[in-house]
Amino acid sequence: MIQTNGTIKSVIINYGLLLGGITVAFSLMLFLMDMHIEQGSLQSIVNLVLTVGAVVFGQLAFKKANEGFISLGQGFKIGLGICVLGSVIGTVYGILQMTILDPDTMTKVMEYSIDQAIEQNPELTDEMIEAIEGSIEFFLSPSMIAVFGIASSLFFGSIISLITGLALKKNKPA
């Protein structure tokens, strides 16, 4: 088990690094299995479970190190910090994968997305397809991947941290 000295910062660093490492390992596994292009619901569920697990275990470690007490604010800070650190690590790896390990990722994603769009709407015109391609190019730039990755981590991390913080909170008696 990860050792902490009971401070919020140490718990965030330990469990954020753990979440980031597991996220990178999962992403690398998908890459090696050539399943990294089509992001299906199973991948999203696994990422959600990993995130919730890291947040809960981090909050529990803090609670255990602090005589069984954790406030909602502390739980929220810990959870959000873990999510952000894990997301930064995962985002950096994702950009490295896209630019170094598989420089053809953008082309593959574009082809996959266009095929999916045509399958869902066979009447797409060439102009519509070009507009879709432009959107994909914009959203797959490394800067946009970083912005959306970290922003979504803040959003979902806030929700997860609030729920788990409420479930685990135990204030010190006055």
Backbone as a chain_set.jsonl record, in Angstrom:
{"seq": "MIQTNGTIKSVIINYGLLLGGITVAFSLMLFLMDMHIEQGSLQSIVNLVLTVGAVVFGQLAFKKANEGFISLGQGFKIGLGICVLGSVIGTVYGILQMTILDPDTMTKVMEYSIDQAIEQNPELTDEMIEAIEGSIEFFLSPSMIAVFGIASSLFFGSIISLITGLALKKNKPA", "coords": {"N": [[0.836, -1.187, 0.0], [0.391, 2.304, -0.546], [2.382, 4.594, 1.198], [1.654, 7.294, 3.297], [2.075, 10.477, 4.878], [-0.082, 11.615, 5.943], [-0.793, 14.164, 5.085], [-2.645, 16.41, 3.021], [-1.398, 17.166, 0.63], [0.597, 15.155, 0.275], [-0.975, 12.871, -0.054], [-2.394, 13.522, -2.38], [-0.274, 13.681, -4.23], [0.827, 11.042, -4.109], [-1.418, 9.337, -4.793], [-2.323, 10.582, -7.101], [-0.117, 10.258, -8.818], [-0.196, 7.486, -8.894], [-2.727, 7.067, -10.142], [-2.196, 8.368, -12.594], [-0.1, 6.749, -13.56], [-1.376, 4.232, -13.822], [-3.316, 4.932, -15.669], [-1.706, 5.571, -17.887], [-0.567, 3.037, -18.324], [-2.878, 1.575, -19.007], [-3.656, 2.969, -21.323], [-1.421, 2.479, -22.92], [-1.642, -0.279, -23.167], [-4.025, -0.42, -24.684], [-3.08, 0.845, -26.971], [-1.06, -0.946, -27.836], [-2.653, -3.087, -28.447], [-3.915, -2.118, -30.586], [-6.297, -0.704, -30.234], [-6.765, 1.898, -29.691], [-7.87, 3.893, -31.228], [-10.72, 3.817, -31.714], [-12.609, 4.906, -29.336], [-14.412, 3.323, -27.209], [-17.337, 2.578, -25.175], [-16.587, 0.796, -23.166], [-13.894, 1.41, -22.623], [-14.233, 3.961, -21.559], [-15.717, 3.385, -19.26], [-13.872, 1.815, -17.83], [-11.86, 3.757, -17.39], [-13.323, 5.534, -15.782], [-13.85, 3.907, -13.529], [-11.218, 3.47, -12.655], [-10.508, 6.098, -11.961], [-12.413, 6.776, -9.945], [-11.733, 4.808, -8.094], [-9.045, 5.53, -7.422], [-9.497, 8.036, -6.255], [-11.209, 7.398, -4.063], [-9.589, 5.578, -2.602], [-7.461, 7.296, -2.021], [-8.74, 9.253, -0.432], [-9.577, 7.605, 1.675], [-7.075, 6.788, 2.665], [-6.1, 9.211, 3.638], [-8.018, 9.697, 5.59], [-7.607, 7.521, 7.333], [-5.0, 8.071, 8.195], [-5.468, 10.292, 9.687], [-6.726, 9.846, 12.162], [-9.216, 8.747, 11.574], [-10.815, 10.779, 10.652], [-12.171, 13.041, 8.265], [-12.931, 15.906, 6.525], [-15.545, 17.287, 4.435], [-14.504, 19.256, 2.765], [-11.741, 18.652, 2.804], [-11.807, 16.086, 1.66], [-12.84, 16.732, -0.842], [-10.794, 18.393, -1.904], [-8.66, 16.574, -1.967], [-9.655, 14.563, -3.725], [-10.108, 16.047, -6.103], [-7.536, 17.008, -6.595], [-6.12, 14.608, -7.022], [-7.408, 13.728, -9.358], [-6.731, 15.796, -11.172], [-3.879, 15.695, -11.236], [-3.491, 13.041, -12.142], [-4.761, 13.288, -14.608], [-3.149, 15.18, -15.944], [-0.775, 13.729, -16.233], [-1.729, 11.565, -17.801], [-2.596, 12.999, -20.049], [-0.218, 14.148, -21.026], [1.146, 11.786, -21.711], [-0.668, 10.875, -23.686], [-0.394, 12.835, -25.681], [2.305, 12.456, -26.336], [2.128, 9.845, -27.3], [0.538, 10.255, -29.53], [2.097, 11.947, -31.086], [4.688, 10.842, -31.219], [4.85, 7.943, -30.806], [2.794, 7.008, -32.494], [2.472, 8.624, -35.103], [0.546, 8.721, -37.079], [-1.905, 8.845, -35.953], [-3.84, 10.939, -36.053], [-4.721, 10.821, -38.717], [-5.803, 8.235, -38.744], [-7.846, 8.496, -36.827], [-9.393, 10.427, -38.074], [-10.227, 9.064, -40.423], [-11.668, 6.946, -39.227], [-13.662, 8.385, -37.849], [-14.98, 9.724, -39.952], [-15.926, 7.516, -41.403], [-17.701, 6.489, -39.463], [-19.509, 8.635, -39.296], [-20.583, 8.692, -41.894], [-21.748, 6.179, -41.935], [-23.764, 6.528, -40.035], [-25.207, 8.575, -41.202], [-25.933, 8.407, -44.274], [-26.442, 10.301, -46.271], [-24.615, 12.396, -46.279], [-23.014, 15.251, -47.543], [-20.2, 16.221, -49.65], [-19.247, 18.666, -48.749], [-20.135, 18.694, -46.111], [-18.672, 16.574, -45.071], [-16.086, 17.606, -45.343], [-16.285, 19.686, -43.496], [-16.561, 18.219, -41.146], [-14.048, 16.979, -41.112], [-12.422, 19.246, -40.728], [-13.212, 20.025, -38.165], [-12.373, 17.806, -36.68], [-9.581, 17.953, -37.058], [-9.086, 20.337, -35.677], [-9.876, 19.71, -33.02], [-8.14, 17.631, -32.434], [-5.647, 18.679, -32.117], [-2.6, 19.002, -30.284], [-2.722, 21.013, -28.259], [-5.489, 21.442, -27.896], [-6.271, 18.902, -27.103], [-4.995, 18.781, -24.639], [-6.291, 20.925, -23.281], [-9.043, 20.126, -23.294], [-8.797, 17.619, -22.078], [-7.842, 18.178, -19.469], [-9.798, 19.977, -18.621], [-12.123, 18.368, -18.685], [-11.365, 16.557, -16.768], [-11.322, 18.217, -14.507], [-14.062, 18.837, -14.341], [-15.454, 16.266, -14.145], [-13.932, 15.218, -12.084], [-14.575, 16.952, -10.012], [-17.261, 16.3, -9.538], [-17.064, 13.551, -8.858], [-15.365, 13.763, -6.621], [-16.922, 15.273, -4.874], [-19.129, 13.579, -4.399], [-17.88, 11.235, -3.341], [-16.528, 12.422, -1.238], [-18.651, 13.324, 0.358], [-19.712, 10.843, 1.05], [-17.686, 9.711, 2.595], [-17.089, 11.502, 4.61], [-16.262, 12.528, 7.9], [-16.469, 14.437, 10.46], [-14.343, 15.969, 12.937], [-15.187, 15.804, 16.36], [-16.488, 18.622, 18.129]], "CA": [[0.0, 0.0, 0.0], [1.124, 3.555, -0.599], [2.566, 5.211, 2.505], [1.491, 8.748, 3.34], [2.25, 11.007, 6.226], [-1.346, 12.175, 6.383], [-1.103, 15.499, 4.593], [-3.408, 16.436, 1.767], [-0.448, 17.224, -0.487], [1.241, 13.854, 0.064], [-1.982, 11.94, -0.573], [-2.647, 13.901, -3.772], [0.877, 13.295, -5.047], [0.915, 9.581, -4.193], [-2.525, 8.725, -5.531], [-2.346, 11.18, -8.436], [0.899, 9.535, -9.59], [-0.728, 6.136, -9.1], [-3.761, 7.157, -11.173], [-1.534, 8.676, -13.856], [0.626, 5.566, -14.016], [-2.326, 3.213, -14.262], [-3.931, 5.449, -16.897], [-0.718, 5.397, -18.958], [-0.475, 1.601, -18.594], [-4.097, 1.187, -19.729], [-3.569, 3.557, -22.659], [-0.383, 1.756, -23.643], [-2.221, -1.578, -23.499], [-4.934, -0.206, -25.811], [-2.241, 1.163, -28.13], [-0.408, -2.173, -28.296], [-3.701, -3.952, -28.995], [-4.471, -1.335, -31.693], [-7.674, -0.357, -29.88], [-6.726, 3.264, -29.177], [-8.558, 4.836, -32.125], [-12.153, 3.837, -31.43], [-12.805, 4.999, -27.882], [-15.728, 2.793, -26.918], [-17.876, 2.782, -23.827], [-15.839, -0.014, -22.214], [-12.722, 2.192, -22.218], [-14.71, 5.046, -20.698], [-16.101, 2.795, -17.974], [-12.633, 1.45, -17.133], [-11.242, 5.006, -16.929], [-14.132, 6.041, -14.67], [-13.604, 3.047, -12.369], [-9.862, 3.773, -12.179], [-10.526, 7.415, -11.326], [-13.161, 6.679, -8.689], [-10.924, 4.004, -7.186], [-7.913, 6.319, -6.925], [-10.023, 9.08, -5.364], [-11.696, 6.777, -2.82], [-8.446, 5.072, -1.839], [-6.737, 8.458, -1.512], [-9.506, 9.828, 0.678], [-9.521, 6.655, 2.788], [-5.727, 6.836, 3.234], [-6.031, 10.43, 4.436], [-8.893, 9.505, 6.747], [-6.935, 6.587, 8.227], [-3.83, 8.742, 8.76], [-5.924, 11.406, 10.518], [-7.554, 9.327, 13.248], [-10.559, 8.409, 11.104], [-11.585, 11.982, 10.349], [-11.952, 13.759, 7.01], [-14.048, 16.82, 6.254], [-15.952, 17.331, 3.036], [-13.535, 20.097, 2.059], [-10.509, 17.888, 2.622], [-12.094, 15.028, 0.69], [-12.987, 17.348, -2.156], [-9.457, 18.808, -2.355], [-7.887, 15.367, -2.266], [-10.187, 13.949, -4.937], [-9.87, 16.896, -7.274], [-6.094, 17.011, -6.83], [-5.764, 13.315, -7.617], [-7.913, 13.716, -10.736], [-5.964, 16.721, -12.009], [-2.53, 15.162, -11.44], [-3.623, 11.879, -13.014], [-5.124, 13.764, -15.942], [-1.977, 15.814, -16.56], [0.121, 12.639, -16.639], [-2.372, 10.872, -18.918], [-2.627, 13.889, -21.216], [1.146, 14.222, -21.557], [1.387, 10.526, -22.404], [-1.496, 10.832, -24.893], [0.217, 13.686, -26.704], [3.519, 11.754, -26.777], [1.708, 8.706, -28.119], [0.007, 10.765, -30.784], [3.125, 12.614, -31.894], [5.922, 10.069, -31.362], [4.618, 6.505, -30.976], [1.908, 6.763, -33.636], [2.204, 9.921, -35.737], [-0.6, 8.608, -37.986], [-3.131, 8.792, -35.148], [-4.837, 11.887, -36.533], [-5.275, 10.278, -39.954], [-6.634, 7.083, -38.379], [-9.044, 8.994, -36.155], [-10.197, 11.107, -39.1], [-10.859, 8.03, -41.246], [-12.644, 6.243, -38.401], [-14.782, 9.3, -37.575], [-15.727, 9.934, -41.209], [-16.65, 6.261, -41.66], [-18.822, 6.43, -38.526], [-20.484, 9.668, -39.673], [-21.259, 8.245, -43.121], [-22.574, 5.034, -41.566], [-24.933, 7.039, -39.331], [-25.955, 9.478, -42.075], [-25.401, 8.16, -45.62], [-26.682, 11.414, -47.186], [-23.669, 13.485, -46.067], [-22.411, 15.815, -48.752], [-18.753, 16.422, -49.562], [-19.012, 19.849, -47.919], [-20.322, 18.292, -44.717], [-17.529, 15.734, -44.709], [-14.944, 18.514, -45.164], [-16.492, 20.393, -42.231], [-16.239, 17.252, -40.09], [-12.587, 16.839, -41.098], [-11.873, 20.455, -40.115], [-13.472, 19.951, -36.725], [-11.512, 16.773, -36.112], [-8.221, 18.503, -37.025], [-9.034, 21.336, -34.603], [-9.984, 19.085, -31.707], [-7.045, 16.697, -32.207], [-4.358, 19.343, -31.941], [-2.116, 18.742, -28.917], [-3.195, 22.013, -27.293], [-6.895, 21.201, -27.611], [-6.337, 17.664, -26.331], [-4.628, 19.145, -23.262], [-7.346, 21.757, -22.699], [-10.249, 19.336, -23.044], [-8.479, 16.556, -21.13], [-7.769, 18.71, -18.113], [-11.109, 20.549, -18.291], [-13.052, 17.282, -18.365], [-10.921, 16.023, -15.483], [-11.823, 19.128, -13.472], [-15.518, 18.703, -14.246], [-15.837, 14.967, -13.592], [-13.247, 15.087, -10.801], [-15.367, 17.684, -9.016], [-18.452, 15.507, -9.227], [-16.626, 12.345, -8.153], [-14.82, 14.164, -5.322], [-18.03, 15.704, -4.033], [-19.91, 12.404, -3.999], [-17.097, 10.379, -2.444], [-16.263, 13.212, -0.037], [-19.863, 13.258, 1.181], [-19.884, 9.478, 1.557], [-16.63, 9.349, 3.546], [-16.79, 12.55, 5.589], [-16.476, 12.319, 9.333], [-15.851, 15.611, 11.095], [-13.885, 15.84, 14.324], [-16.149, 16.39, 17.291], [-16.069, 19.928, 18.635]], "C": [[0.874, 1.242, 0.0], [1.188, 4.166, 0.791], [2.393, 6.715, 2.398], [1.743, 9.212, 4.756], [1.009, 11.756, 6.678], [-1.645, 13.58, 5.91], [-1.857, 15.396, 3.268], [-2.468, 16.384, 0.581], [0.177, 15.858, -0.765], [0.262, 12.831, -0.505], [-2.263, 12.245, -2.047], [-1.501, 13.441, -4.664], [0.936, 11.78, -5.212], [-0.178, 8.973, -5.065], [-2.713, 9.336, -6.917], [-1.335, 10.513, -9.351], [0.44, 8.109, -9.885], [-1.785, 6.138, -10.21], [-3.14, 7.435, -12.538], [-0.8, 7.475, -14.421], [-0.287, 4.478, -14.533], [-3.011, 3.65, -15.559], [-2.987, 5.271, -18.083], [-0.609, 3.917, -19.32], [-1.691, 1.117, -19.391], [-4.072, 1.716, -21.16], [-2.538, 2.833, -23.513], [-0.88, 0.374, -24.058], [-3.161, -1.449, -24.699], [-4.155, 0.067, -27.094], [-1.618, -0.111, -28.703], [-1.405, -3.164, -28.896], [-4.394, -3.296, -30.193], [-5.959, -1.033, -31.48], [-7.78, 1.095, -29.418], [-7.469, 4.269, -30.047], [-10.036, 4.939, -31.777], [-12.363, 3.769, -29.929], [-14.232, 4.586, -27.55], [-16.143, 3.018, -25.477], [-17.128, 1.953, -22.789], [-14.602, 0.738, -21.714], [-13.124, 3.325, -21.281], [-15.078, 4.536, -19.315], [-14.853, 2.423, -17.174], [-11.949, 2.695, -16.595], [-12.005, 5.604, -15.747], [-13.879, 5.233, -13.399], [-12.21, 3.32, -11.791], [-9.831, 5.098, -11.423], [-11.235, 7.367, -9.978], [-12.348, 5.889, -7.664], [-9.762, 4.791, -6.59], [-8.386, 7.38, -5.939], [-10.452, 8.476, -4.03], [-10.527, 6.277, -1.981], [-7.601, 6.215, -1.278], [-7.439, 9.089, -0.321], [-9.476, 8.912, 1.898], [-8.144, 6.662, 3.457], [-5.567, 8.076, 4.109], [-6.836, 10.272, 5.72], [-8.221, 8.607, 7.776], [-5.754, 7.26, 8.932], [-4.21, 9.88, 9.704], [-6.99, 10.959, 11.518], [-8.996, 9.059, 12.843], [-11.424, 9.598, 10.747], [-11.173, 12.569, 9.003], [-13.168, 14.652, 6.785], [-14.396, 16.753, 4.774], [-14.949, 18.144, 2.225], [-12.229, 19.373, 1.8], [-10.694, 16.791, 1.586], [-12.198, 15.567, -0.717], [-11.626, 17.752, -2.724], [-8.625, 17.608, -2.772], [-8.353, 14.751, -3.578], [-9.89, 14.754, -6.187], [-8.379, 16.94, -7.609], [-5.615, 15.73, -7.491], [-6.186, 13.277, -9.081], [-7.079, 14.607, -11.645], [-4.565, 16.179, -12.27], [-2.551, 13.95, -12.362], [-3.924, 12.276, -14.443], [-3.936, 14.407, -16.664], [-1.013, 14.733, -17.056], [-0.442, 11.902, -17.851], [-2.382, 11.702, -20.194], [-1.246, 13.999, -21.849], [1.487, 12.936, -22.3], [0.598, 10.466, -23.718], [-0.911, 11.666, -26.022], [1.504, 13.037, -27.23], [3.172, 10.565, -27.666], [1.279, 9.178, -29.5], [1.097, 11.355, -31.679], [4.355, 11.761, -32.146], [5.651, 8.593, -31.655], [3.776, 6.186, -32.207], [1.547, 8.089, -34.294], [1.02, 9.903, -36.709], [-1.929, 8.583, -37.246], [-4.208, 9.707, -35.708], [-5.505, 11.378, -37.807], [-6.219, 9.119, -39.659], [-7.942, 7.527, -37.728], [-9.972, 9.663, -37.168], [-10.931, 10.08, -39.943], [-11.96, 7.308, -40.472], [-13.879, 7.12, -38.164], [-15.629, 9.545, -38.814], [-16.54, 8.682, -41.535], [-17.873, 6.14, -40.749], [-19.908, 7.434, -38.904], [-21.266, 9.251, -40.91], [-22.181, 7.068, -42.817], [-23.86, 5.495, -40.883], [-25.812, 7.917, -40.207], [-25.41, 9.364, -43.499], [-25.583, 9.335, -46.599], [-25.716, 12.581, -46.993], [-23.086, 13.951, -47.4], [-20.906, 15.967, -48.547], [-18.418, 17.629, -48.686], [-19.145, 19.517, -46.432], [-19.14, 17.462, -44.232], [-16.287, 16.595, -44.493], [-15.06, 19.29, -43.858], [-16.162, 19.477, -41.044], [-14.73, 17.089, -39.971], [-11.927, 18.05, -40.435], [-12.057, 20.46, -38.611], [-12.551, 18.947, -36.053], [-10.079, 17.285, -36.006], [-8.067, 19.5, -35.884], [-8.989, 20.674, -33.24], [-8.868, 18.085, -31.414], [-5.683, 17.373, -32.159], [-3.904, 19.11, -30.507], [-2.626, 19.752, -27.886], [-4.664, 21.789, -26.932], [-7.088, 19.906, -26.82], [-6.029, 17.965, -24.874], [-5.744, 19.935, -22.591], [-8.567, 20.92, -22.351], [-9.995, 18.207, -22.051], [-8.492, 17.06, -19.699], [-9.105, 19.327, -17.692], [-12.117, 19.45, -17.932], [-12.663, 16.624, -17.042], [-11.391, 16.904, -14.335], [-13.321, 18.947, -13.256], [-15.903, 17.384, -13.56], [-15.16, 14.717, -12.248], [-13.991, 15.804, -9.695], [-16.583, 16.884, -8.578], [-18.074, 14.274, -8.401], [-16.166, 12.699, -6.741], [-15.914, 14.599, -4.358], [-18.818, 14.504, -3.509], [-19.133, 11.541, -3.01], [-16.75, 11.111, -1.151], [-17.45, 13.21, 0.913], [-20.024, 11.871, 1.816], [-18.88, 9.147, 2.661], [-16.43, 10.334, 4.673], [-17.141, 12.115, 7.006], [-15.726, 13.448, 10.032], [-15.421, 15.304, 12.512], [-14.922, 16.465, 15.252], [-15.59, 17.69, 17.892], [-15.64, 19.91, 20.071]], "O": [[1.996, 1.209, 0.507], [0.174, 4.25, 1.485], [2.941, 7.338, 1.489], [1.637, 8.441, 5.71], [1.043, 12.458, 7.689], [-2.666, 14.147, 6.3], [-1.717, 14.432, 2.516], [-2.708, 15.643, -0.372], [0.276, 15.449, -1.922], [0.636, 12.014, -1.346], [-2.359, 11.33, -2.865], [-1.731, 12.875, -5.733], [1.079, 11.285, -6.33], [0.106, 8.186, -5.968], [-3.215, 8.665, -7.818], [-1.63, 10.23, -10.512], [0.657, 7.589, -10.98], [-1.739, 5.302, -11.113], [-3.513, 6.809, -13.529], [-0.867, 7.208, -15.621], [-0.01, 3.867, -15.565], [-3.255, 2.828, -16.442], [-3.417, 4.865, -19.163], [-0.563, 3.576, -20.501], [-1.548, 0.343, -20.338], [-4.424, 1.001, -22.099], [-2.764, 2.601, -24.701], [-0.585, -0.094, -25.157], [-3.108, -2.263, -25.621], [-4.518, -0.414, -28.168], [-1.645, -0.329, -29.915], [-1.048, -3.978, -29.747], [-5.343, -3.851, -30.748], [-6.764, -1.097, -32.409], [-8.782, 1.479, -28.815], [-7.675, 5.405, -29.621], [-10.547, 6.039, -31.568], [-12.301, 2.695, -29.33], [-15.15, 5.404, -27.603], [-15.395, 3.574, -24.673], [-17.04, 2.366, -21.633], [-14.296, 0.708, -20.522], [-12.42, 3.609, -20.313], [-14.782, 5.184, -18.312], [-14.785, 2.685, -15.973], [-11.496, 2.696, -15.45], [-11.393, 6.123, -14.814], [-13.713, 5.802, -12.32], [-12.045, 3.391, -10.573], [-9.202, 5.204, -10.371], [-10.711, 7.864, -8.981], [-12.286, 6.267, -6.494], [-9.522, 4.725, -5.385], [-7.752, 7.601, -4.908], [-10.091, 8.997, -2.975], [-10.48, 6.527, -0.777], [-7.08, 6.106, -0.168], [-6.804, 9.419, 0.68], [-9.362, 9.386, 3.028], [-8.052, 6.554, 4.68], [-4.975, 8.011, 5.187], [-6.391, 10.665, 6.799], [-8.261, 8.901, 8.971], [-5.534, 7.046, 10.124], [-3.361, 10.379, 10.442], [-8.018, 11.614, 11.689], [-9.9, 9.134, 13.675], [-12.632, 9.455, 10.558], [-9.994, 12.591, 8.649], [-14.306, 14.187, 6.85], [-13.631, 16.225, 3.966], [-14.587, 17.754, 1.115], [-11.669, 19.463, 0.708], [-9.834, 16.591, 0.729], [-11.714, 14.955, -1.67], [-11.335, 17.484, -3.89], [-7.965, 17.629, -3.811], [-7.536, 14.449, -4.448], [-9.471, 14.207, -7.207], [-8.006, 16.912, -8.782], [-4.799, 15.766, -8.413], [-5.419, 12.848, -9.943], [-6.754, 14.219, -12.767], [-4.105, 16.198, -13.412], [-1.723, 13.843, -13.266], [-3.406, 11.675, -15.384], [-3.748, 14.196, -17.862], [-0.499, 14.818, -18.171], [0.279, 11.643, -18.815], [-2.198, 11.171, -21.289], [-1.117, 13.95, -23.072], [2.052, 12.981, -23.392], [1.135, 10.052, -24.745], [-0.929, 11.253, -27.181], [1.764, 13.065, -28.433], [3.844, 10.311, -28.665], [1.621, 8.565, -30.511], [1.011, 11.264, -32.904], [5.011, 11.924, -33.175], [6.159, 8.051, -32.637], [4.027, 5.191, -32.887], [0.458, 8.62, -34.079], [0.542, 10.961, -37.117], [-2.97, 8.327, -37.851], [-5.365, 9.303, -35.828], [-6.721, 11.492, -37.959], [-7.298, 9.023, -40.242], [-9.011, 7.002, -38.039], [-11.189, 9.482, -37.12], [-12.136, 10.209, -40.159], [-13.052, 7.085, -40.996], [-15.009, 6.644, -38.268], [-16.858, 9.571, -38.735], [-17.71, 8.779, -41.903], [-18.948, 5.74, -41.195], [-21.096, 7.118, -38.839], [-22.482, 9.436, -40.968], [-23.273, 6.972, -43.378], [-24.926, 4.926, -41.118], [-27.021, 8.002, -39.99], [-24.529, 10.13, -43.89], [-24.943, 9.358, -47.65], [-25.98, 13.669, -47.504], [-22.72, 13.147, -48.258], [-20.401, 15.857, -47.43], [-17.42, 17.616, -47.964], [-18.369, 19.996, -45.605], [-18.67, 17.636, -43.108], [-15.518, 16.348, -43.565], [-14.057, 19.53, -43.185], [-15.559, 19.912, -40.063], [-14.19, 17.061, -38.865], [-10.978, 17.894, -39.667], [-11.156, 20.854, -37.869], [-12.012, 19.212, -34.979], [-9.425, 17.08, -34.984], [-7.044, 19.514, -35.2], [-8.163, 21.028, -32.399], [-8.666, 17.722, -30.255], [-4.66, 16.689, -32.159], [-4.737, 19.028, -29.604], [-2.929, 19.376, -26.754], [-5.038, 21.934, -25.768], [-7.97, 19.825, -25.965], [-6.711, 17.472, -23.975], [-6.105, 19.647, -21.45], [-9.072, 20.997, -21.231], [-10.878, 17.868, -21.263], [-9.085, 16.436, -18.819], [-9.5, 19.211, -16.532], [-12.877, 19.597, -16.975], [-13.529, 16.185, -16.285], [-11.815, 16.394, -13.298], [-13.789, 18.909, -12.118], [-16.584, 17.381, -12.535], [-15.741, 14.08, -11.369], [-14.036, 15.325, -8.563], [-16.892, 16.803, -7.389], [-18.691, 13.992, -7.373], [-16.529, 12.024, -5.778], [-15.838, 14.323, -3.16], [-19.133, 14.427, -2.321], [-19.659, 11.16, -1.964], [-16.686, 10.495, -0.087], [-17.281, 13.107, 2.127], [-20.422, 11.751, 2.975], [-19.196, 8.379, 3.569], [-15.681, 10.052, 5.608], [-18.143, 11.449, 7.264], [-14.504, 13.408, 10.172], [-16.037, 14.495, 13.205], [-15.467, 17.53, 14.959], [-14.389, 17.824, 18.126], [-15.265, 20.948, 20.616]]}, "num_chains": 1, "name": "protein.A"}
